[in-house]
Amino acid sequence: MLKIAYHPIYKHPLPEGHRFPMLKYDLLPKQLCYEGTCEKNNFFEPEIPNDKYIVAVHDPEYFYDLLNIKIPPREARKIGFPLTEDLVERERIIADGTIKGCEFALEFGIAMNIAGGTHHAYTNRGEAFCMLNDQAIGARYLQARGLAKKILIVDLDVHQGNGTAEIFQNDASVFTFSMHGAGNYPFKKEQSDLDIALEKETDDATYLFILRDTLPQLIDQQRPDFVFYLCGVDVVASDKLGTLGMTIEGCRARDEFVLDICHKRGIPVQCSMGGGYSPDIKTIVDAHANTFRSAQQIFF
């Protein structure tokens, strides 16, 4: 059964004047149920996780400053909005959705988090609306419990996973692969184990050729026993924060390829949704829904 992390706090609005697209977190599960892709029993509600799983990734001083809303103003500005207890709670619950998703992926082959993909969060700081790196936390959780040894993070959001790259920069047990827009944030990028920077307006055919030429070989070389997939839909041409030229159909083909290769090779995969900022909310919801549709078709 496909298990999907969702909590009502996911749609929590940001402070006035700092609004960020949150509507998709409410509409996406409704759409999936309306069309019959999912039912209510596909969804589970994450909670506040044990702090030990968070401080296995993030510096304790940073984490407890975050909990107590004591992040220095200069550092808080990099996160992008005024911090509140509710927003920090939301970030912790998102991390738990990915942690529990790891367990479900081991059981069913795949699990999804309606939110997540907070790949700009570093060991000791947050950036770009990311405070805690949910997939990094999930990776350390698996390793600490002896559930996975070699992990591959496949980050196909339009933005480079700079925080993820920094967290695992000296760790051969976690391989970080980021394929992103060369001209997109962050403008000073970190070094992943493998970075592929794509030119402006890269189309479906070019994108899919590169991905199909890269990922199978990477899996053969690294032989991961678990994959984290960050499947942001900000790669589509209409995205306000993206620079690529993909269609919704191309984005779906991307998801189908990644999920199919994990399924055929028997590698559990946890998916976090990442970004999507097209001006039409229908485009965002449909593009994200395609990932869930593909998961159901391929795994179940």
C-alpha positions as CSV (number, residue, x, y, z in Angstrom):
1,M,0.0,0.0,0.0
2,L,1.2,3.5,-0.9
3,K,1.7,5.4,2.4
4,I,1.8,9.2,2.3
5,A,2.7,11.6,5.1
6,Y,0.3,14.4,5.5
7,H,-0.5,16.7,8.4
8,P,-2.9,19.7,8.6
9,I,0.0,21.8,9.8
10,Y,1.6,21.4,6.3
11,K,-0.8,24.1,5.0
12,H,0.0,26.5,7.9
13,P,0.2,30.0,6.4
14,L,3.4,32.0,6.8
15,P,3.3,35.4,8.5
16,E,1.5,38.2,6.7
17,G,3.8,39.8,4.1
18,H,5.8,36.5,3.8
19,R,3.3,34.3,2.1
20,F,4.7,31.3,0.3
21,P,2.7,28.8,-1.9
22,M,0.9,26.6,0.8
23,L,-2.3,26.0,-1.0
24,K,-1.0,22.9,-2.8
25,Y,-0.6,21.1,0.6
26,D,-4.3,21.3,1.1
27,L,-5.4,20.7,-2.5
28,L,-3.1,17.8,-3.5
29,P,-4.5,15.2,-1.1
30,K,-8.0,16.2,-2.0
31,Q,-7.3,15.8,-5.7
32,L,-5.7,12.4,-5.2
33,C,-8.7,11.2,-3.3
34,Y,-11.2,12.8,-5.7
35,E,-9.7,11.1,-8.7
36,G,-9.3,7.8,-7.0
37,T,-5.5,7.6,-7.1
38,C,-5.6,7.4,-3.3
39,E,-8.0,6.7,-0.4
40,K,-8.0,8.0,3.1
41,N,-6.1,5.0,4.4
42,N,-3.2,5.8,2.2
43,F,-2.4,8.8,4.4
44,F,-0.7,8.8,7.8
45,E,-0.2,11.8,10.1
46,P,3.3,12.4,11.3
47,E,4.2,13.7,14.8
48,I,7.0,15.5,16.5
49,P,10.0,13.2,16.2
50,N,12.6,12.4,18.9
51,D,15.1,15.2,19.0
52,K,18.0,12.7,18.7
53,Y,17.2,12.1,15.1
54,I,17.4,15.8,14.3
55,V,20.7,16.4,16.2
56,A,22.2,13.5,14.4
57,V,22.2,15.8,11.4
58,H,22.0,19.4,12.7
59,D,24.2,21.0,15.3
60,P,22.5,20.9,18.7
61,E,23.2,24.6,19.3
62,Y,21.5,25.5,16.0
63,F,18.5,23.2,16.6
64,Y,17.9,24.4,20.2
65,D,18.2,28.1,19.1
66,L,15.6,27.2,16.5
67,L,13.3,25.7,19.0
68,N,13.6,28.7,21.3
69,I,13.3,31.2,18.4
70,K,16.7,32.5,19.2
71,I,18.3,32.4,15.8
72,P,20.3,35.6,15.3
73,P,18.5,38.1,13.0
74,R,21.1,37.9,10.2
75,E,20.8,34.1,10.1
76,A,17.0,34.2,10.3
77,R,16.9,36.5,7.2
78,K,18.6,33.8,5.2
79,I,15.7,31.5,6.1
80,G,13.4,34.0,4.5
81,F,10.6,34.6,6.9
82,P,10.1,35.6,10.6
83,L,10.4,32.5,12.7
84,T,7.5,31.3,14.9
85,E,6.9,28.3,17.1
86,D,4.3,27.0,14.8
87,L,6.6,27.2,11.8
88,V,9.3,25.3,13.6
89,E,6.8,22.7,14.8
90,R,5.7,22.3,11.1
91,E,9.3,21.7,10.1
92,R,9.8,19.0,12.8
93,I,6.6,17.3,11.8
94,I,7.7,17.3,8.1
95,A,10.9,15.6,9.2
96,D,8.9,12.9,11.0
97,G,6.9,12.3,7.9
98,T,10.1,11.5,6.1
99,I,11.4,9.4,9.0
100,K,8.2,7.3,9.1
101,G,8.2,7.2,5.3
102,C,11.5,5.4,5.4
103,E,9.9,2.6,7.5
104,F,7.0,2.4,5.1
105,A,9.3,2.3,2.1
106,L,11.2,-0.6,3.5
107,E,7.8,-2.4,3.9
108,F,6.1,-1.5,0.7
109,G,8.9,-0.4,-1.6
110,I,8.0,3.3,-1.7
111,A,6.6,6.1,0.6
112,M,5.8,9.7,-0.1
113,N,5.8,12.9,1.9
114,I,3.3,15.6,0.6
115,A,5.8,18.2,2.0
116,G,9.5,17.9,2.6
117,G,12.5,18.3,0.3
118,T,14.0,21.0,2.6
119,H,17.4,20.6,0.9
120,H,18.7,24.1,1.6
121,A,19.0,23.4,5.3
122,Y,22.7,23.0,6.4
123,T,24.2,21.4,9.4
124,N,24.2,24.6,11.3
125,R,21.8,27.0,9.5
126,G,18.7,27.3,7.4
127,E,18.3,29.0,4.1
128,A,15.6,29.6,1.5
129,F,12.5,28.6,3.6
130,C,14.3,25.4,4.8
131,M,15.2,24.9,8.5
132,L,15.6,21.2,9.0
133,N,16.8,18.8,6.2
134,D,14.2,16.1,6.2
135,Q,15.8,13.6,3.8
136,A,19.2,14.0,5.5
137,I,17.5,13.3,8.8
138,G,15.8,10.2,7.2
139,A,19.1,9.0,5.9
140,R,20.8,9.2,9.3
141,Y,17.8,7.5,10.9
142,L,18.1,4.5,8.6
143,Q,21.8,4.2,9.3
144,A,21.5,4.6,13.0
145,R,19.0,1.8,13.2
146,G,21.0,-0.4,10.9
147,L,18.3,-0.4,8.2
148,A,20.5,0.9,5.4
149,K,24.2,1.2,4.8
150,K,24.7,2.9,1.4
151,I,22.2,5.6,0.5
152,L,21.7,7.6,-2.7
153,I,20.0,10.9,-2.7
154,V,18.5,11.8,-6.1
155,D,17.7,15.5,-6.0
156,L,15.9,16.6,-9.2
157,D,14.4,19.9,-7.8
158,V,15.4,22.8,-10.1
159,H,17.5,24.2,-7.2
160,Q,20.7,22.6,-6.2
161,G,20.6,20.7,-2.9
162,N,23.3,22.8,-1.3
163,G,22.5,22.0,2.3
164,T,22.3,18.2,1.6
165,A,25.7,18.5,-0.2
166,E,27.3,20.2,2.8
167,I,25.8,17.7,5.3
168,F,27.3,14.7,3.6
169,Q,30.4,16.3,2.0
170,N,32.8,14.0,3.8
171,D,30.6,10.9,4.1
172,A,31.1,8.1,1.5
173,S,28.1,6.2,2.9
174,V,25.6,8.8,1.4
175,F,26.0,9.8,-2.3
176,T,24.4,13.1,-3.2
177,F,23.3,13.6,-6.8
178,S,21.8,16.9,-7.8
179,M,20.5,17.8,-11.3
180,H,19.4,21.4,-11.4
181,G,19.2,24.7,-13.3
182,A,22.7,26.2,-13.6
183,G,21.2,29.7,-13.3
184,N,19.0,29.0,-10.3
185,Y,19.4,29.6,-6.6
186,P,21.8,29.0,-4.9
187,F,24.1,31.2,-7.0
188,K,27.1,30.0,-4.9
189,K,26.6,26.2,-5.0
190,E,28.1,23.6,-2.8
191,Q,29.7,20.5,-4.3
192,S,27.6,17.4,-4.4
193,D,29.1,14.0,-5.1
194,L,27.6,14.5,-8.6
195,D,26.2,17.8,-9.9
196,I,24.7,18.3,-13.3
197,A,23.9,21.9,-14.0
198,L,21.5,22.4,-16.8
199,E,21.3,25.3,-19.2
200,K,18.4,27.7,-19.3
201,E,15.3,26.4,-21.0
202,T,16.5,22.8,-21.1
203,D,13.7,20.8,-22.8
204,D,12.1,17.4,-22.1
205,A,14.2,15.5,-24.6
206,T,17.5,16.9,-23.4
207,Y,16.7,16.5,-19.7
208,L,15.5,12.9,-20.0
209,F,18.4,11.9,-22.2
210,I,20.9,13.1,-19.5
211,L,18.9,11.5,-16.7
212,R,18.6,8.2,-18.5
213,D,22.3,8.2,-19.3
214,T,23.3,9.0,-15.8
215,L,21.1,7.4,-13.2
216,P,21.4,3.7,-14.1
217,Q,25.2,3.9,-14.2
218,L,25.2,5.7,-10.9
219,I,23.1,3.1,-9.2
220,D,25.3,0.3,-10.7
221,Q,28.4,2.1,-9.4
222,Q,27.1,3.0,-5.9
223,R,24.8,0.0,-5.3
224,P,22.6,1.8,-2.8
225,D,20.2,-0.1,-0.6
226,F,18.0,2.9,-0.2
227,V,17.1,5.9,-2.4
228,F,15.7,9.3,-1.4
229,Y,14.1,11.1,-4.3
230,L,13.4,14.8,-4.2
231,C,10.9,15.3,-7.0
232,G,10.3,19.0,-7.2
233,V,8.1,20.1,-10.1
234,D,9.7,23.5,-10.4
235,V,11.5,22.1,-13.5
236,V,8.4,23.0,-15.6
237,A,8.7,25.9,-18.0
238,S,5.9,27.9,-16.3
239,D,7.6,27.9,-12.9
240,K,8.2,31.4,-11.5
241,L,11.4,30.4,-9.7
242,G,12.8,28.0,-12.3
243,T,14.8,28.4,-15.4
244,L,14.2,25.1,-17.3
245,G,11.8,24.5,-20.2
246,M,10.1,21.2,-19.3
247,T,6.5,20.3,-19.8
248,I,4.2,18.6,-17.3
249,E,4.4,15.4,-19.4
250,G,8.2,15.5,-19.4
251,C,8.2,16.0,-15.6
252,R,6.0,12.9,-15.3
253,A,8.3,10.9,-17.5
254,R,11.1,11.9,-15.2
255,D,9.3,10.6,-12.2
256,E,8.3,7.4,-14.0
257,F,11.9,6.7,-14.9
258,V,13.3,7.2,-11.4
259,L,10.6,5.2,-9.7
260,D,10.6,2.4,-12.3
261,I,14.4,1.9,-12.0
262,C,14.1,1.8,-8.2
263,H,11.2,-0.7,-8.4
264,K,12.9,-3.0,-11.0
265,R,16.1,-3.1,-8.9
266,G,14.3,-3.6,-5.6
267,I,15.6,-0.5,-4.0
268,P,13.2,1.2,-1.4
269,V,12.6,4.8,-2.2
270,Q,11.2,7.7,-0.1
271,C,9.9,10.7,-2.0
272,S,9.6,14.3,-0.8
273,M,7.8,16.7,-3.0
274,G,10.1,19.8,-3.0
275,G,9.3,22.9,-5.0
276,G,6.6,24.0,-7.4
277,Y,5.8,27.6,-8.0
278,S,3.9,28.0,-11.3
279,P,1.4,30.9,-11.3
280,D,-1.6,28.5,-11.9
281,I,-2.2,26.3,-8.9
282,K,-3.8,23.7,-11.2
283,T,-0.4,23.2,-12.9
284,I,1.3,22.7,-9.5
285,V,-1.2,20.3,-8.2
286,D,-1.4,18.3,-11.4
287,A,2.4,18.1,-11.7
288,H,2.8,16.9,-8.1
289,A,-0.2,14.5,-8.5
290,N,1.6,12.8,-11.4
291,T,4.3,11.6,-9.0
292,F,1.7,9.8,-6.9
293,R,-0.1,8.5,-9.9
294,S,3.2,7.1,-11.2
295,A,4.0,5.5,-7.8
296,Q,0.7,3.7,-7.7
297,Q,1.0,2.5,-11.3
298,I,4.6,1.2,-10.9
299,F,4.6,-0.2,-7.4
300,F,1.0,-1.3,-6.8
